[in-house]
Every structure is written in structure tokens, then in C-alpha cells.
């Protein structure tokens, strides 16, 4: 085992698959010699050459078009959108083409494309860099959407994403890149896509979340434990397809739930989770299912983001409303 940050685990996963499969190609803006904005691809071009790891023009639409062509001809492209806020520049390639490739060809063609991209707040980025747009792509049939919260999960999930024959959007929260280290196997391993992880067992309340909010939720759970509450924290890891079975099993055990997301209330997946719980487990509920989200406003400038983003304090306050209902 090695102690790795999330960025190191991602690099390790990319290296693993570049070694394992000569059809894996890594490309995007500045991912070559420069190693990417966050150095996720550092050293890979030197190790595997400019044909396997290469820079593209500063045009997300061109990156998406290249990935489509490569997927049609037998390659496994790993394309990087430099920041997920730039998704709009490539949305037709992603939602209009890659997501539909298998369907419109009656299964003759697959789209084994992994789309890596950083996102998320708390690191004082410029405008349009931190937006949580995962709800937009999660609502598009044909796409899988993965959001790891730990280095261990990041490596195993990324290897699984690259090996998947469907297009997978792999979102990496910027605040988690170097915020902590974790033991990660140096050998290859996979984590199944579409399977949630119970990060903390509990019996009084279920917190359902993903990404950086996993850590805020764990902080809240620790504080609530001091007040005598046992809180379960579920890390979705994959938000599409979603592990509904794990969510419902937890709710049926605790009888109470809150859903936490960094995205605005109108923009994320929390409402869908609440609907699934209501449809499948309403008779198990002893309180309404509440949401903790960002406000329904445009993402603020860096000076205001700490007041705008959900945090452990707000999660605790919401949890107590449900626990004492």
C-alpha cells in the first residue's frame, strides 16, 4: 500500500490502463508535457509517448469530436475537459452523440469514452470553473456519471470507467485533489460503477451524498454522535446509474434521511433521490426527507463562495430538524 492523494491515485489509474491496453489514449488541453492544470497526467507523455498522451487545441468541441471518431475506430479515449464549467462547449458531442451511439446503431457501435474533468467549489477559482453541473449530465440517458470522494475510490472507479464500453463522465472535486492522503494499493483493482459505499454505519439517520460533501457529512455525523445520535453516511460514488437499493436499505433501517449536494437545489440530483425514497420507502419514514444544497443562484465570485457552499454546520442543523421531527 502507498499513501496517495486523490490526484496521485488518478495518475496511477491512468498509468495502469495505458500499460494494460494500447488502445487507451489520453488527451486534452495541456495534458501532455505540462501534465495538466492539476498535474493529473504528469509524466505520462514521457512514459508512453506523444501518440498515446497528447495535447489538443483549446477547443472542447474539437476534443469531443476527436473522442467520437476514436471510439468508432476501436480506441478507448480518455478525454479531459479542463474544467467542467466548460461542458457547454462540448455538450453536443457528449449528450447528442456519445450518449446515443449504441442506441442509434442498434448496438453495433459502443462509445468506450471516459471524460475526466475537475469541478467543485472551495478553492477560489475564477468564474465558470467550479460549477456543479453533474445534474445536467446525469439526466441524459446513455451516460454514466462517477464522482469519487477518496483516493482509494478514485483509482478503482477510474480504472472501471476506462474499461467500460459506455461513455463515463468522471468528475474530480478540486478541493479533494490534495486535501488528504489515504492508503491505496499500488497494484490494479476495480470498484464497480453504480455501487454506493456506506462510509459510516448508523441507526438514527441516513445522510445520502457524494463528492466533497461526503467529508462535510462525516464531520456533521461525528458532531451529532457527541449528542447521542447515530448517523449513517452513504457515499453514492456513482450518481448515474444510482444505487437505489443501498439507499432504500439504509432508510428502512434508520427511518429518517437527508440528502446533501453541493449543487443548487434546482440543479442537482437530490430531488430525484427524495422522489425515489418517497416512492419506495414512504411507509418506513418517520419524518420528511430534507435536502441540504447550495442556494438557487449563479455560483458566486470567490469572495462569497464559503458563505454559499453547504457545510457541516448546515448539515447538522438540517439533520436535527429530521431527528427531532
C-alpha atoms as one frame of an Amber mdcrd trajectory, in Angstrom:
protein
   0.000   0.000   0.000   1.097   3.545  -0.716  -0.117   6.791   0.811  -1.649
   8.754  -2.072  -3.556  11.956  -2.610  -6.520  11.788  -4.969  -4.507  13.354
  -7.783  -1.788  10.718  -7.357  -4.397   7.948  -7.361  -5.872   9.307 -10.601
  -2.450   9.449 -12.239  -1.778   5.900 -11.078  -5.067   4.701 -12.595  -4.273
   6.358 -15.923  -0.792   4.826 -15.937  -2.253   1.402 -15.163  -4.647   1.469
 -18.112  -2.127   2.968 -20.522   0.100  -0.021 -19.693  -2.719  -2.558 -19.900
  -4.314  -1.516 -23.188  -2.540   0.048 -26.149  -5.891   1.406 -27.375  -6.171
   3.741 -24.371  -5.327   7.307 -25.369  -5.188  10.322 -23.043  -5.682  13.790
 -24.485  -6.896  17.288 -23.688  -5.671  20.814 -23.153  -2.135  20.893 -21.694
  -2.230  17.256 -20.543   0.991  16.330 -22.335   4.366  17.717 -21.329   2.751
  20.122 -18.877   0.859  17.322 -17.120  -2.447  19.202 -16.950  -3.569  22.131
 -14.802  -3.513  19.973 -11.657  -0.697  17.648 -12.850  -3.029  14.641 -13.096
  -1.202  13.451 -16.220   2.289  14.446 -15.111   4.969  12.172 -16.547   2.597
  10.127 -18.684   3.615  11.613 -22.034   7.276  10.974 -21.262   6.489   7.375
 -20.305   4.059   6.488 -23.106   4.943   8.934 -25.879   3.228  11.749 -27.731
   0.988   9.392 -29.722  -0.671   7.977 -26.589  -0.730  11.121 -24.391  -1.070
  14.395 -26.237  -2.251  17.997 -26.183  -5.198  19.263 -28.166  -6.137  22.769
 -29.322  -8.042  24.885 -26.798 -11.402  23.780 -28.190 -13.622  21.466 -26.167
 -15.830  20.811 -29.192 -12.789  19.534 -31.063 -11.795  17.284 -28.153 -15.272
  15.755 -28.115 -15.318  15.231 -31.872 -11.936  13.518 -31.726 -13.182  11.188
 -28.977 -16.193  10.198 -31.103 -14.017   9.315 -34.095 -11.533   7.371 -31.995
 -14.306   5.423 -30.289 -15.707   4.415 -33.706 -12.323   3.059 -34.755 -11.567
   0.840 -31.765  -9.762   3.119 -29.337 -10.585   3.846 -25.689 -10.225   7.625
 -25.467  -9.742   9.322 -22.103 -10.522  12.952 -22.862 -10.152  15.776 -20.375
 -12.391  18.808 -20.156 -10.068  21.205 -18.358 -12.866  22.435 -16.057 -16.384
  21.049 -16.073 -17.821  24.528 -16.377 -16.644  24.327 -19.998 -19.063  21.441
 -20.634 -21.382  23.659 -22.678 -18.723  23.926 -25.400 -18.814  20.144 -25.931
 -22.352  19.210 -24.853 -23.447  18.061 -28.326 -20.572  15.586 -28.568 -21.317
  14.275 -25.075 -25.128  14.212 -24.894 -26.037  14.380 -28.565 -23.525  11.859
 -29.910 -21.617   9.697 -27.409 -24.632   9.035 -25.206 -26.673   7.868 -28.227
 -24.054   5.926 -30.170 -25.025   2.434 -29.016 -28.765   3.135 -29.277 -28.750
   4.682 -32.740 -26.519   1.904 -34.122 -28.643  -0.873 -32.565 -25.630  -1.953
 -30.519 -23.185  -2.241 -33.435 -21.014   0.551 -32.053 -20.081   1.383 -28.487
 -18.633   4.565 -27.053 -15.918   3.478 -24.584 -15.004   7.088 -23.802 -14.012
   8.374 -20.376 -14.498  12.101 -19.870 -12.402  13.376 -16.970 -12.978  16.824
 -15.560 -12.324  18.812 -12.372 -15.190  20.668 -10.721 -16.361  21.923  -7.353
 -16.017  24.866  -5.009 -13.931  25.894  -2.050 -10.687  26.624  -3.885 -11.361
  30.208  -5.087 -11.383  29.541  -8.822 -12.413  32.089 -11.468 -15.958  32.221
 -12.791 -17.281  29.112 -14.624 -14.612  26.811 -13.167 -16.303  25.465 -10.023
 -19.902  24.920 -11.178 -21.561  21.636 -10.191 -23.152  20.573 -13.488 -23.398
  16.870 -12.684 -27.191  17.030 -12.610 -27.185  18.131 -16.246 -25.306  15.068
 -17.485 -26.920  12.665 -15.012 -30.276  13.461 -16.628 -29.041  12.308 -20.055
 -29.778   8.614 -20.741 -26.745   6.768 -22.085 -24.182   8.410 -19.816 -22.672
   7.100 -16.603 -21.558   9.724 -14.077 -18.951   8.938 -11.419 -17.803  11.229
  -8.579 -15.232   9.772  -6.142 -14.640  11.218  -2.677 -11.405   9.436  -1.701
  -8.101   8.456  -3.338  -8.903   4.744  -2.957 -12.255   5.136  -4.677 -10.797
   7.396  -7.363  -8.273   4.822  -8.592 -10.640   1.853  -8.584 -13.512   3.773
 -10.163 -11.353   5.369 -12.869  -9.954   2.006 -13.956 -13.524   0.675 -14.138
 -14.612   3.738 -16.119 -11.851   3.334 -18.715 -12.707  -0.360 -19.143 -16.438
   0.320 -19.524 -17.874   0.130 -23.032 -20.197   3.059 -22.344 -19.362   6.765
 -22.079 -18.459   7.613 -18.490 -18.133  11.117 -17.083 -15.593  11.033 -14.273
 -15.770  14.177 -12.135 -12.958  15.086  -9.762 -13.643  17.595  -7.000 -10.803
  20.116  -6.964 -10.887  20.571  -3.192 -10.188  16.856  -2.721  -7.204  16.635
  -5.070  -4.569  17.210  -2.377  -6.571  17.695   0.821  -5.592  14.351   2.389
  -3.797  11.074   1.761  -5.091   7.525   2.015  -3.690   4.032   1.647  -4.135
   2.953  -1.971  -2.972  -0.391  -3.430  -0.145   0.046  -5.917  -1.443  -2.864
  -7.965  -4.525  -2.550 -10.151  -8.042  -3.041  -8.765 -11.544  -2.028  -9.765
 -14.623  -0.721  -7.982 -17.950  -1.461  -9.701 -19.712   1.520 -11.226 -23.204
   2.059  -9.863 -22.417   0.803  -6.357 -22.611   3.134  -3.354 -20.420   2.817
  -0.267 -21.541   3.171   3.337 -18.778   5.376   4.695 -20.196   5.342   8.230
 -22.725   2.983   9.824 -25.612   4.420  11.855 -29.148   3.690  13.018 -30.906
   7.040  13.606 -30.499   8.948  10.325 -29.223   8.357   6.784 -27.203  11.072
   5.042 -27.015  10.432   1.296 -24.335  12.395  -0.505 -21.291  12.324  -2.830
 -18.056  14.148  -3.664 -16.706  16.745  -1.241 -19.985  16.732   0.691 -19.128
  13.227   1.922 -16.460  14.762   4.135 -18.714  17.571   5.359 -21.359  14.951
   6.151 -18.871  12.814   8.062 -17.876  15.853  10.125 -21.532  16.502  10.899
 -22.077  12.849  11.808 -19.161  12.947  14.256 -20.573  16.029  15.970 -24.057
  14.535  16.112 -22.625  11.422  17.740 -21.472  13.599  20.643 -25.131  14.484
  21.156 -26.181  10.848  21.188 -27.256  10.400  17.546 -26.061   7.527  15.356
 -25.804   8.741  11.770 -25.173   6.676   8.637 -23.336   8.322   5.733 -23.786
   6.892   2.241 -21.346   7.915  -0.494 -23.114   7.371  -3.817 -19.807   7.337
  -5.778 -21.837   6.876  -8.991 -24.787   9.217  -9.408 -25.895   7.628 -12.692
 -26.788   4.806 -12.523 -27.654   5.287  -8.854 -27.516   2.534  -6.245 -31.132
   2.823  -5.145 -31.018  -0.495  -3.278 -28.354   0.708  -0.831 -30.234   3.972
  -0.264 -33.533   2.242   0.465 -31.928  -0.382   2.713 -30.399   2.411   4.790
 -33.624   4.409   5.010 -35.593   1.315   6.030 -33.066   0.839   8.850 -32.868
   4.442  10.120 -36.376   5.670   9.138 -35.019   9.171   8.541 -32.935  10.736
   5.790 -31.412  13.908   4.414 -29.752  14.365   1.029 -26.696  16.599   0.703
 -25.310  18.019  -2.538 -23.027  20.922  -3.401 -25.107  21.876  -6.431 -28.014
  24.290  -6.266 -31.338  22.803  -5.144 -32.840  23.155  -8.622 -29.772  21.822
 -10.435 -28.659  18.559  -8.878 -29.822  15.017  -8.214 -31.110  15.415  -4.644
 -34.728  15.840  -5.733 -34.591  12.564  -7.636 -33.243  10.759  -4.565 -36.037
  12.176  -2.415 -38.573  11.023  -5.009 -37.104   7.503  -5.085 -37.232   7.276
  -1.286 -40.813   8.520  -1.257 -41.910   6.062  -3.929 -40.155   3.030  -2.447
 -39.965   3.554   1.316 -42.571   6.105   2.393 -44.048   3.721   4.967 -40.631
   3.460   6.637 -40.266   7.221   7.080 -40.861   8.885  10.436 -40.022  12.392
   9.169 -39.869  14.287   5.875 -36.745  13.804   3.762 -34.919  17.154   3.678
 -32.221  18.499   1.384 -29.024  20.421   2.042 -27.922  22.263  -1.108 -26.437
  25.494  -2.364 -28.861  28.375  -2.981 -30.638  28.671  -6.314 -28.351  31.404
  -7.608 -25.462  31.631 -10.054 -22.229  30.390  -8.477 -20.754  33.407  -6.640
 -17.360  35.003  -7.101 -14.585  33.552  -4.951 -15.057  36.123  -2.178 -18.520
  34.762  -1.412 -18.263  31.049  -2.065 -17.611  29.970   1.536 -20.896  31.545
   2.610 -22.666  29.992  -0.377 -21.435  26.385  -0.192 -23.117  23.820   2.094
 -21.038  22.838   5.132 -21.050  20.576   8.183 -22.853  23.152  10.335 -25.796
  23.421   7.953 -25.893  19.639   7.567 -26.071  19.294  11.361 -28.894  21.823
  11.629 -30.903  20.059   8.920 -30.228  16.652  10.441 -31.565  17.826  13.810
 -34.808  19.008  12.195 -35.356  15.487  10.905 -34.141  13.748  14.070 -36.459
  15.786  16.283 -39.473  15.864  13.979
